[in-house]
């Protein structure tokens, strides 16, 4: 009888160790996957912005998901603009890409939040554009969706931050 009890406890101990190791491996894999996704997401945002400033419409568009629920918005003290749906976003920027000249702006980002839930990601950062325009820092949000294993932008929201981030009326 003691042999059976001892065998049972050894089996129970081995099972417990195996389950703990499996749980730890899953936790490590999830953390590694999340860190890799964060790196990929940052890279895509950087490349999309670079293509925008370099006036490369084809490259810029490649980072977007061509979906009806895509959204783009920009607000500063002089104007508010937005486009709903990929077709309107693309058309809305068509003139910009046809008439603008490439910029050598230096971009600096302070990454504030990157929250990934499955195939969706919420990203918030501040962006400083150093060029001749003297624009204020921008508070930016991106929402991205992983489609067929590739992260794509589905929402951009940009708000120019005023001095001391005080509303202007």
C-alpha positions as CSV (number, residue, x, y, z in Angstrom):
1,X,0.0,0.0,0.0
2,X,2.8,2.5,0.8
3,X,4.3,1.8,-2.6
4,X,1.0,2.9,-4.2
5,X,0.8,6.0,-2.1
6,X,4.4,6.9,-2.7
7,X,3.9,6.4,-6.5
8,X,0.8,8.5,-6.4
9,X,2.6,11.4,-4.7
10,X,5.6,11.1,-7.1
11,X,3.2,11.2,-10.0
12,X,1.4,14.2,-8.4
13,X,4.7,16.0,-7.8
14,X,5.9,15.3,-11.4
15,X,2.6,16.6,-12.8
16,X,2.8,19.7,-10.7
17,X,6.4,20.4,-11.8
18,X,5.4,19.8,-15.5
19,X,2.4,22.2,-15.3
20,X,4.5,24.9,-13.5
21,X,7.2,24.6,-16.2
22,X,4.5,24.7,-19.0
23,X,2.9,27.8,-17.4
24,X,6.3,29.5,-17.1
25,X,7.1,28.7,-20.7
26,X,3.8,30.1,-21.9
27,X,4.3,33.3,-19.8
28,X,7.8,33.8,-21.3
29,X,6.6,33.1,-24.8
30,X,3.7,35.6,-24.4
31,X,6.1,38.3,-23.0
32,X,8.6,37.7,-25.8
33,X,5.8,37.8,-28.4
34,X,4.4,41.0,-26.9
35,X,7.9,42.6,-26.9
36,X,8.4,41.6,-30.5
37,X,5.0,43.0,-31.5
38,X,5.9,46.3,-29.7
39,X,9.1,46.6,-31.7
40,X,7.3,45.8,-35.0
41,X,4.5,48.4,-34.1
42,X,7.0,51.1,-33.4
43,X,8.9,50.4,-36.6
44,X,5.7,50.6,-38.6
45,X,4.7,53.9,-37.1
46,X,8.2,55.3,-37.8
47,X,8.2,54.1,-41.4
48,X,4.6,55.4,-42.0
49,X,5.6,58.8,-40.7
50,X,8.9,58.8,-42.7
51,X,7.0,57.9,-45.9
52,X,4.5,60.8,-45.2
53,X,7.3,63.3,-44.8
54,X,9.2,61.9,-47.8
55,X,6.0,62.3,-49.9
56,X,5.9,58.6,-50.8
57,X,2.2,57.9,-51.1
58,X,2.6,54.3,-52.1
59,X,4.9,53.4,-49.2
60,X,2.7,55.5,-46.8
61,X,-0.5,53.6,-47.9
62,X,1.2,50.2,-47.4
63,X,1.2,50.7,-43.6
64,X,-2.6,51.3,-43.5
65,X,-5.4,48.7,-43.6
66,X,-7.7,49.5,-46.5
67,X,-10.8,49.1,-44.4
68,X,-14.1,51.0,-44.2
69,X,-13.6,51.6,-40.5
70,X,-10.2,53.3,-40.8
71,X,-10.1,56.8,-39.4
72,X,-7.7,59.8,-39.5
73,X,-8.0,63.1,-37.6
74,X,-5.9,66.1,-36.8
75,X,-6.7,69.2,-34.7
76,X,-4.8,72.3,-33.8
77,X,-5.8,75.9,-32.9
78,X,-6.6,76.7,-36.5
79,X,-8.5,73.7,-37.8
80,X,-9.8,70.3,-37.3
81,X,-9.8,67.7,-40.1
82,X,-10.9,64.1,-40.3
83,X,-11.5,61.3,-42.8
84,X,-13.6,58.2,-42.3
85,X,-12.8,55.0,-44.2
86,X,-9.7,54.2,-46.2
87,X,-11.0,55.5,-49.5
88,X,-11.7,59.0,-48.0
89,X,-8.3,59.0,-46.2
90,X,-6.5,58.1,-49.4
91,X,-8.4,60.7,-51.4
92,X,-8.0,63.3,-48.7
93,X,-4.3,63.0,-48.8
94,X,-4.0,62.8,-52.6
95,X,-3.4,66.5,-53.1
96,X,-0.8,66.6,-50.3
97,X,1.2,63.9,-52.0
98,X,0.9,65.6,-55.4
99,X,1.9,69.1,-54.3
100,X,4.2,68.8,-51.3
101,X,7.9,68.6,-51.3
102,X,9.9,66.1,-49.3
103,X,10.9,67.2,-45.8
104,X,14.1,66.6,-43.9
105,X,12.3,66.9,-40.6
106,X,13.8,65.2,-37.6
107,X,11.2,63.3,-35.6
108,X,11.4,62.5,-31.9
109,X,8.9,60.3,-30.2
110,X,8.2,59.7,-26.5
111,X,6.4,56.4,-26.4
112,X,3.8,56.6,-23.6
113,X,1.6,53.5,-24.0
114,X,1.5,50.4,-26.2
115,X,-1.3,48.1,-25.2
116,X,-1.7,44.9,-27.2
117,X,-4.8,42.7,-26.9
118,X,-4.8,39.8,-29.3
119,X,-4.9,41.3,-32.9
120,X,-5.5,44.9,-31.7
121,X,-3.1,47.5,-30.4
122,X,-3.5,50.9,-28.8
123,X,-0.5,53.2,-29.1
124,X,-0.1,56.7,-27.5
125,X,3.0,58.9,-27.9
126,X,4.1,62.5,-28.2
127,X,5.8,63.5,-31.3
128,X,8.1,66.5,-31.9
129,X,8.8,67.5,-35.5
130,X,11.9,69.5,-35.9
131,X,11.7,71.4,-39.2
132,X,11.2,75.0,-40.5
133,X,7.5,74.9,-39.6
134,X,8.0,75.6,-35.9
135,X,5.0,73.3,-35.1
136,X,4.2,72.5,-31.5
137,X,4.6,69.0,-30.1
138,X,1.8,66.6,-31.0
139,X,-0.2,64.2,-28.9
140,X,-0.8,61.1,-31.1
141,X,-2.8,57.9,-30.9
142,X,-2.6,55.0,-33.3
143,X,-4.9,52.0,-33.3
144,X,-3.5,49.0,-35.2
145,X,-4.9,45.7,-36.2
146,X,-3.0,42.5,-37.0
147,X,-4.4,41.3,-40.3
148,X,-3.1,38.1,-41.8
149,X,-0.2,38.3,-39.3
150,X,0.8,41.9,-40.3
151,X,0.2,45.0,-38.2
152,X,-1.7,47.7,-40.1
153,X,-2.8,51.2,-39.0
154,X,-6.6,51.6,-38.8
155,X,-6.7,54.9,-36.8
156,X,-4.6,58.0,-36.5
157,X,-5.5,60.8,-34.2
158,X,-3.2,63.9,-33.8
159,X,-3.7,66.9,-31.6
160,X,-1.3,69.8,-31.6
161,X,-0.3,70.5,-28.0
162,X,-0.5,74.1,-27.0
163,X,1.8,75.8,-24.5
164,X,1.2,74.2,-21.1
165,X,-1.3,72.0,-22.8
166,X,-4.1,74.5,-22.1
167,X,-7.2,74.6,-24.3
168,X,-7.5,77.6,-26.5
169,X,-10.9,79.2,-26.9
